[in-house]
Amino acid sequence: MYRPLLGLLLALTLTTPTQAALPWSDSQAQPLPTLAPMLERVNPAVVNIATYSTQQQAYNPLMNDPFFRYFFNAPQQQPRGPQRRQQSAGSGVIIDADKGLVVTNHHVIKNADDIQVALVDGRQFKAKLMGSDPDLDIALLEIDADRLTEIPLADSDALRVGDFVVAIGNPFGLGQTVTTGIVSALGRSGLGIEGYENFIQTDASINPGNSGGALVNLKGELVGINTAIIAPAGGNVGIGFAIPTNMANASIKQIRDHGEVRRGTIGVGIQDITPDLQRAFGLENGQQGVLITQVYPDSPADKAGLENGDIIIAVDGRNTTNVGQVRSAIGVVERGEKVKLTLLRNGKKRDVKVTVGDGQSGGGLPGNLHPLLEGAEFEPVQGEGVRVTQLKPTSKAAYAGLRPGDLIIGANRRRVTDMASFNAALAKDRDAVLLHINRSGYGLYLVIR
């Protein structure tokens, strides 16, 4: 019966002024380590982002079926259901205080009608979307505000596994929260999270709402934009991913200059090197790289002299060990600029400079051909059609049943033989896509809405 009183006395004891004023030094008068001074400089540059969107609720799902409407003589125009206001929360980072530029994730602001940015000092501003890069999951916002604080950008290529990092964001809508950890791994790809993946992996706690927030080093410099987690239990398990600042900055620069990202390709088909391929190509045990399986005619790669069987071991001096790293390294280079590839050809190393093209004559053209194909990438198969090379698992195309490896031979009832004919067929309808597919020798049709 005395427990509540004892608990009250204990609480009062622990919150006295004497106990609250803990010393900043140990018993030998040595200063204790703290991140507080760095965070006092950095925290004002990390913002909370609230987005609002209005969605039309369906009147009746069966009314979406034209055959149902015809059979029951229903009106062709489906009655509108009630509208529902939706709100979501995320984080962002101020990278230019003078111009009020805030970087966040594309998925944080996607389909938003209204974007509000809240600062740690309590001020709130309506944000303007300057542009976004869905394939990298980066978006750039602008707010009209003064007395802002920005975070300096670090060279993310200088990061090493084991470096201490700090994640700052707005998890679960709680407000600004700081967590610490280390860089667990670099160059993570093949996760199916984004179109271009070269993630920093960290064990600093990242949770829903942290998306778009800052990953900083102990100097208070931005090394990454927190983006995703592996969360089998729905919360943090110590595996989080951030987009390196060097990749994000490449997209940000293009958005600032052009209002969009003008990503190109060099026109090659590539694949990872397996142990069997190592032996077949006479490579040294442990040799890593990416094998060129096809060079498309008249592509930038063809004009630069690349050949089938060449092995890419570095892009612009950075070693590449898998397909994701090569795609990401080339994907951040603007069209018209050159990229240096270090190759192995018949056991001899050579450097080749390739001008990045617009993708019309090469493989890997992203699915921004059509909004319903966002998250998919394609390559032409000479005279046969267009093959799906990459597909984001959460994309509309994936939900509709499209798979990597599918050969698209028709679109919207028009024959598809190359990228040009595919693009022309897609232009017929922006609300739906009818695809005729050859899958392992069997034909089928898919509709994406």
C-alpha positions in Angstrom: 0.0 0.0 0.0 3.0 2.3 0.3 4.4 1.7 -3.2 2.9 4.8 -4.8 4.4 7.0 -2.1 7.8 5.4 -2.5 7.7 5.9 -6.2 6.8 9.5 -5.8 9.7 10.1 -3.4 12.1 8.3 -5.8 11.0 10.5 -8.7 11.4 13.7 -6.6 14.8 12.6 -5.6 16.1 12.0 -9.1 14.8 15.3 -10.4 16.4 17.6 -7.9 18.7 20.3 -9.3 21.8 18.7 -7.7 21.2 15.4 -9.6 20.2 17.0 -12.9 23.5 19.0 -13.1 25.7 16.0 -14.0 29.4 16.8 -14.5 30.8 17.0 -18.1 34.1 15.4 -16.8 35.1 12.1 -15.2 36.7 11.6 -11.8 40.1 12.6 -13.2 38.7 15.9 -14.6 38.9 14.5 -18.2 36.1 15.8 -20.5 33.4 13.2 -21.3 32.6 12.7 -25.0 29.4 14.3 -26.2 27.7 14.9 -29.6 25.8 17.9 -28.2 27.9 20.7 -29.7 27.8 19.2 -33.2 24.0 18.5 -32.9 23.3 22.1 -31.8 24.8 23.2 -35.1 23.2 20.6 -37.3 19.7 20.0 -35.8 18.2 23.3 -37.1 18.9 22.1 -40.7 16.8 19.0 -40.4 13.1 19.6 -40.9 9.9 17.8 -40.5 7.8 17.4 -43.7 4.0 16.9 -43.7 2.2 16.2 -46.9 -1.5 16.3 -47.6 -3.3 14.6 -50.5 -6.9 14.1 -51.5 -8.0 10.8 -52.8 -11.3 9.9 -54.5 -12.9 6.9 -52.9 -14.5 4.4 -55.3 -18.3 4.4 -55.5 -18.3 0.7 -56.2 -15.4 -1.4 -57.4 -17.6 -3.3 -59.9 -18.3 0.0 -61.6 -14.7 0.1 -62.8 -15.4 -2.8 -65.1 -16.7 -1.7 -68.5 -18.4 -5.0 -69.2 -20.3 -4.8 -65.9 -21.5 -1.3 -66.8 -22.6 -2.5 -70.2 -24.4 -5.6 -68.9 -26.4 -3.7 -66.3 -26.9 -0.7 -68.6 -25.1 1.5 -66.1 -23.8 5.0 -67.0 -20.4 5.1 -68.6 -19.4 7.9 -66.2 -18.8 6.3 -62.8 -20.4 8.3 -60.0 -17.9 10.0 -57.7 -17.5 8.7 -54.2 -16.6 10.8 -51.2 -13.1 12.4 -51.0 -10.7 11.5 -48.3 -7.9 13.8 -47.0 -4.7 11.9 -46.3 -1.7 13.0 -44.3 1.8 11.6 -44.1 5.0 12.6 -42.4 8.7 12.5 -43.3 11.9 14.4 -42.9 14.1 16.7 -45.0 17.5 18.5 -44.9 18.2 22.1 -45.7 21.2 22.2 -48.1 21.1 25.9 -49.2 20.0 28.4 -46.5 20.1 31.4 -48.8 17.8 29.9 -51.4 15.7 27.8 -49.0 16.4 24.5 -50.7 15.4 21.3 -48.9 16.2 17.8 -50.0 14.0 14.8 -49.1 12.9 11.5 -50.6 10.6 11.4 -53.6 8.4 8.9 -51.9 7.8 11.4 -49.0 6.2 13.9 -51.3 4.8 11.7 -54.1 1.2 12.6 -55.1 1.1 15.4 -52.5 -1.3 18.3 -53.0 0.2 20.3 -50.2 3.7 20.1 -48.7 4.5 21.8 -45.3 8.0 22.1 -43.9 8.3 22.7 -40.1 11.5 23.9 -38.5 12.8 23.1 -35.1 12.2 26.7 -34.0 8.4 26.1 -34.5 8.1 28.0 -37.8 6.2 26.3 -40.6 6.2 27.1 -44.4 4.5 25.9 -47.5 7.0 24.2 -49.8 7.3 24.3 -53.6 8.4 21.2 -55.4 11.3 22.1 -57.7 11.7 18.6 -59.1 12.3 15.0 -58.2 14.2 11.9 -59.3 11.9 8.9 -58.7 14.6 6.4 -59.8 17.0 7.6 -57.1 14.2 8.6 -54.7 15.3 12.2 -54.3 13.2 15.4 -54.3 14.1 19.0 -54.0 11.8 21.5 -52.3 12.0 25.3 -51.9 10.7 27.4 -49.0 10.5 31.2 -48.7 12.2 31.7 -45.3 15.0 33.5 -43.6 17.3 32.7 -40.7 17.8 29.1 -42.0 20.6 26.7 -41.2 22.2 24.4 -43.8 24.2 21.3 -43.6 27.5 21.1 -45.5 27.8 18.2 -47.9 30.6 15.7 -47.3 32.4 13.5 -49.9 30.5 10.3 -49.4 33.1 8.4 -51.4 35.5 8.9 -48.5 33.2 7.0 -46.1 34.7 3.8 -44.6 33.0 0.8 -42.9 33.2 1.5 -39.2 32.9 5.3 -39.4 30.5 6.7 -36.8 27.4 8.3 -38.2 24.3 10.0 -36.7 20.8 9.8 -38.1 18.4 12.7 -37.6 14.8 12.7 -38.6 11.1 12.5 -37.6 10.4 8.8 -36.8 6.7 7.9 -36.3 5.8 11.6 -36.3 7.4 12.1 -32.9 9.4 15.1 -33.9 13.1 15.5 -34.3 15.0 12.5 -33.0 18.7 11.6 -33.0 20.2 8.1 -33.2 23.8 7.0 -33.5 25.6 4.1 -35.1 28.3 3.2 -37.6 28.6 2.6 -41.3 27.8 -1.2 -41.5 28.5 -1.6 -45.3 28.9 0.4 -48.5 27.7 -0.1 -52.0 24.6 -2.1 -51.1 22.5 -2.8 -54.2 20.1 -5.4 -55.7 17.6 -4.7 -52.9 14.8 -3.7 -55.3 14.1 -0.5 -53.3 15.0 2.0 -55.9 15.9 2.1 -59.6 19.5 3.1 -58.9 21.0 1.6 -55.7 24.4 2.1 -54.1 23.3 2.5 -50.5 25.2 3.3 -47.3 24.1 0.6 -44.8 24.0 1.7 -41.1 22.8 0.4 -37.8 21.9 3.9 -36.6 18.1 3.5 -35.9 16.0 4.5 -38.9 12.3 4.1 -38.6 9.2 5.2 -40.6 9.2 9.0 -40.7 13.0 9.1 -40.9 12.8 9.0 -44.7 14.4 12.1 -46.2 16.3 12.9 -43.0 20.0 13.4 -42.5 22.8 10.9 -42.0 25.8 13.0 -40.8 29.4 12.2 -39.8 30.9 13.4 -36.5 31.9 16.7 -38.1 28.3 17.5 -38.8 28.6 17.0 -42.5 25.9 15.3 -44.6 27.0 11.9 -45.9 23.6 10.5 -46.8 19.8 10.8 -47.1 18.0 8.2 -45.0 15.7 6.3 -47.2 14.7 2.7 -46.3 15.0 0.0 -43.7 14.7 -3.8 -43.6 12.0 -4.2 -40.9 10.6 -7.8 -40.7 8.9 -6.9 -37.4 7.7 -3.5 -38.6 10.4 -1.5 -36.7 14.1 -1.0 -36.7 16.3 -4.0 -36.5 19.6 -2.3 -37.1 19.6 -2.4 -41.0 19.0 1.0 -42.5 19.9 2.5 -45.8 20.9 6.0 -47.0 21.5 7.5 -50.4 25.1 8.7 -50.5 25.4 12.5 -50.9 27.5 12.2 -54.0 24.7 10.4 -55.8 22.0 12.7 -54.4 23.9 15.8 -55.3 24.3 14.7 -58.9 20.4 14.6 -59.2 20.0 17.8 -57.2 22.4 19.7 -59.5 20.4 18.6 -62.6 17.1 19.6 -60.9 18.5 23.0 -60.1 19.9 23.5 -63.6 17.1 21.9 -65.7 14.1 21.3 -63.4 14.5 17.6 -64.1 17.0 14.8 -64.1 18.4 14.0 -67.6 19.7 10.5 -67.0 21.3 8.7 -69.9 22.8 5.3 -70.8 25.8 4.0 -72.7 24.0 1.2 -74.5 25.3 -2.1 -73.1 23.8 -5.2 -71.5 25.6 -6.3 -68.4 25.6 -9.1 -65.8 27.4 -10.1 -62.6 30.3 -12.5 -62.8 29.7 -15.9 -61.3 32.4 -18.4 -60.3 31.6 -20.3 -63.5 32.1 -17.2 -65.6 35.4 -16.5 -63.8 36.7 -19.9 -64.9 35.3 -19.6 -68.4 37.0 -16.2 -69.0 40.2 -17.3 -67.4 40.0 -14.7 -64.6 42.1 -14.9 -61.5 40.4 -16.4 -58.4 38.5 -13.6 -56.7 38.6 -11.2 -59.6 35.5 -9.0 -59.5 33.8 -6.9 -62.1 30.8 -6.8 -64.4 30.6 -8.6 -67.7 29.4 -6.8 -70.8 27.0 -9.3 -72.6 25.8 -7.0 -75.4 26.8 -3.8 -77.1 23.9 -2.2 -78.9 24.6 -1.0 -82.5 25.2 2.8 -82.8 25.2 3.2 -79.1 27.7 5.4 -77.2 29.4 2.1 -76.1 29.6 0.9 -79.7 31.1 4.2 -80.8 33.7 4.0 -78.0 34.8 0.6 -79.0 33.4 -1.5 -76.2 33.0 -5.2 -77.0 31.0 -8.2 -75.8 33.1 -10.0 -73.2 34.7 -6.9 -71.8 34.7 -6.8 -68.0 34.1 -3.4 -66.3 36.2 -3.3 -63.1 35.9 0.4 -62.3 33.8 3.5 -63.3 35.6 6.9 -63.0 38.3 5.2 -60.9 35.9 3.6 -58.4 35.9 -0.2 -58.3 32.7 -1.9 -59.3 31.8 -5.4 -58.2 28.2 -5.8 -59.3 25.6 -4.6 -61.9 23.9 -2.3 -59.4 27.1 -0.3 -58.8 27.8 0.1 -62.5 24.2 1.2 -63.3 24.3 3.7 -60.4 27.7 5.1 -61.3 26.6 5.7 -64.9 23.1 6.8 -63.9 24.4 9.9 -62.0 26.3 11.2 -65.0 24.4 13.8 -67.1 23.8 13.2 -70.8 26.6 14.5 -73.0 29.2 14.1 -70.3 32.0 11.4 -70.4 32.5 8.5 -68.1 35.8 6.6 -67.8 35.4 2.8 -67.8 38.3 0.6 -66.7 38.1 -2.7 -68.5 39.6 -6.1 -68.7 39.9 -7.4 -72.2 41.7 -10.7 -72.8 43.4 -10.3 -69.4 44.7 -6.8 -70.2 43.6 -3.6 -68.4 42.5 -0.6 -70.4 40.7 2.7 -69.9 37.9 3.8 -72.3 36.0 7.1 -72.2 32.3 6.9 -73.2 29.9 9.7 -73.8 26.7 9.1 -72.0 23.8 9.2 -74.5 20.1 9.8 -74.2 19.1 6.1 -74.1 17.3 6.0 -77.4 20.0 3.7 -79.0 21.0 1.8 -76.0 19.7 -0.5 -73.3 18.4 0.3 -69.8 16.0 3.0 -70.8 14.0 3.8 -67.6 10.2 3.5 -67.4 9.6 7.3 -67.5 8.4 6.6 -71.0 5.0 6.3 -69.3 3.9 7.1 -65.7 2.4 3.6 -65.3 5.8 2.1 -66.1 7.7 4.0 -63.4 10.1 1.6 -61.7 10.7 -0.5 -64.8 13.7 -0.5 -67.2 14.0 -1.9 -70.6 16.5 -2.8 -73.3 15.8 -3.4 -77.0 16.1 -6.9 -78.5 17.1 -6.4 -82.1 14.0 -7.0 -84.3 12.1 -8.8 -81.6 10.8 -6.3 -79.1 11.8 -4.8 -75.8 12.9 -6.8 -72.7 12.2 -5.8 -69.1 15.6 -5.7 -67.4 14.8 -4.2 -64.0 11.5 -3.9 -62.1 10.9 -2.3 -58.8 8.7 -4.8 -56.7 6.4 -2.0 -55.4 5.8 -0.5 -58.9 2.3 -0.6 -60.6 3.8 -2.7 -63.4 4.9 -5.3 -60.9 1.5 -5.4 -59.2 -0.1 -5.9 -62.6 2.1 -9.0 -63.2 5.0 -7.7 -65.3 8.3 -9.6 -64.6 12.0 -9.0 -65.3 12.9 -11.0 -68.4 9.5 -10.5 -70.1 9.8 -9.7 -73.8 7.3 -7.0 -74.8 6.2 -7.6 -78.4 3.2 -5.3 -78.5 1.8 -2.3 -76.7 -1.7 -0.8 -77.0 -2.4 -3.1 -80.0 0.7 -1.9 -81.9 3.7 -4.0 -82.8 6.8 -3.3 -80.8 10.2 -4.0 -82.4 12.5 -1.4 -80.7 12.4 1.4 -78.3 11.1 3.9 -80.8 8.0 1.8 -81.7 7.5 1.1 -78.0 7.5 4.8 -77.1 5.1 5.6 -80.0 2.7 2.8 -78.9 2.7 4.0 -75.3 1.9 7.6 -76.3 -1.6 6.4 -77.5 -3.0 6.2 -73.9 -1.8 7.8 -70.7 -4.4 6.2 -68.5 -3.7 2.6 -69.2 -1.2 0.4 -70.9 -2.0 -2.9 -72.7 1.1 -5.0 -73.1 1.5 -8.1 -75.3 4.3 -10.2 -73.7 6.3 -13.3 -74.6 7.2 -15.0 -71.4 9.4 -18.1 -71.8 7.9 -18.9 -75.2 4.3 -18.3 -74.1 2.2 -15.2 -75.1 0.0 -13.3 -72.7 -1.6 -9.8 -72.3 -1.3 -7.5 -69.3 -3.2 -4.3 -68.5 -1.6 -1.7 -66.2 -3.9 1.0 -64.9 
